[in-house]
Structure formats: structure tokens, C-alpha cells
Amino acid sequence: MSLKLVALLALALLGGCLALLNFSLGFLLGVTLVGGAAAVRPSGHRLPQAVLLVLTSPGVSLFLAVLLERELLEAPAGLGEAWQRFLGVLGQGLLQDHLHGAFLSPLLALGAYPCWLLLWNVLFWK
């Protein structure tokens, strides 16, 4: 349980710092990650918790956001087009980081994924 505490504290720190930089992104990341983080326990049925962790990962959340954006524009995209748009969004984030010094993408990568991996360790702790 102390590992889960460390993961939740790191997630709270990331959410607080991200809310100062970009409130809407911090809110969306908090909505997607906090539910999965609160539900993970080292005991009980692991398969539903593992599926929840996969569905609340930042990558899947971004992919679902791309699908939702196309649906709201009333131009539904197939999975192939949504995958291409997802890769384009990732490329734009890296390009903005490299050209303009926008450090939000590396902050997310260095903050969100370690929290997510800590939650996987909590889930499969023996």
C-alpha cells in the first residue's frame, strides 16, 4: 500500500503542476488517471483492474480523444485514420517541444507514465 501511496502522491504532484501550466490538460489527465489509480489494489480480481489501467493510460486517452473529436465534428474516422491522426498529434507535440521549447509533452512523458507504471507494480505485487 505504500507503493500505491507513492504513486498517488506523484500523480497529485503532477496534476497540481500541470494545472498551473495548462488547466484543461491537467483536468483531463486527472479525470482519466485518478479513477484507475483509486481502483487499483494488490488483492482481488486483477483482470478488470488491468483493463481499467490500460483504458486510462495517457496514450489510450489521447487516442479516444482523437476519435471523439472526429465524432463531434460529424466526420467519423475509421481506426486507420484515427491512428494516423493520433501519430500526427504525438509528432506535433514533439515538434513543438523541439522548435518552440514547449516543455509540456516531456513533462507529461516524465510524469504520467512513471505513475502509471507504479500502479501496474501495485496491481501485480506478490
N, C-alpha and C positions, 0 to 999 in steps of 0.2 A: 504493500500500500504506500510505502514511502516513495517508490518509483513513480507511482501514479501522482503523488503529491508534487514531485519534481516536474513531471510533465504538465500538470495543470498550472503550476506556478510559471513555468516557461511560456505556456500558452497565454496566460493572463498578462505577462510582461510584453509578449509580442503584440497582443491585442491593444494594450494601452499605448505602446509606442506607435503602432500603426494608426490608431485613431487620431493621434496628434498630427500625423503626416497626411493621411487620406481617410477621412472618417467613413465614407461609404464603403471603401475596400475593407477597412477594419471591421465594420459592422457585418458585411457579408462573410468575411472569414470567420468571425465569431459565431455567426448563426450556423455556418456549416460545420465547424470543428468542435464547438462546445458540446453539442448533443452527443456526438460519438465519443468524445472524451469522457463525458459524465457516465455513459452507459458501460464503459469497459471495466470488467472486473477479472481478476485472475482465476476465479472459480465460476462454475456454471457452464452453460452451453456456449461453446466457443464459436461455432459456425455462424450463428446470427450476428454475433458481435464482430466477427471478422468481415462479414458482408457489409455491416454498417460502417466499419472503418474504411473499407475500400470505397464505399459510396460517398463518404465525407472527406476523402482526400482532396487536397487542393487541385490536383490535376483533373480528377473526375468532376469536381465542382465547376472548374473552368470549362470543361467540355460540355457539361449540361447547360451552362450559361450561354455558350455559343448556340446550342440547339434552341434554347428558349428565346434568344434574341431573334433568330430566324423565324421562329413561330410567331412572335409578336409582330414582326414585320409582314406577316401573312405571306411569306415566301418560304415554306418549309424546306429544309435541306435534308438530303439523304445522309447516311452515315459517312459516305466518302467525302462529300462536300463539307460536312461538319468537321471531319478530321483534318481536311486541308485548311479550313478556317482556324481551327484550334492550333495547328502548327504555325500559321501566319501570326496569330496573337502572341505565341511564345517568341517567335522571331522578332516581332515588333518590340516586345519588352526588352529583349537582349540588344536590339539596335538602339533603342532609346538609352539604355544603360551605357553602351559603348560611345555613342555620338554625343549625347547631351549630358551625361553624368547623372541620369536619373537612377538613383540607387534603390528604388522600390522593389524591383524584381530580385536583385540579390538579397535584399533584406527578407523578402518572403521565402526565398530558397534556403537561406541560412537560418531562418527562424521556424517556419511552419513544418518543414519536413523532419527536422530532428524531434519536434514534439510528436509528430505523427508516428515516427519510428519508436519513440519511447512508449507510446501507447500500444504498439504491437508487442513490445517486450513485456508490458504489463499483462497483455492478453495471454501470451504463451509462456508465462513464468511457471516454472516447475518447482 
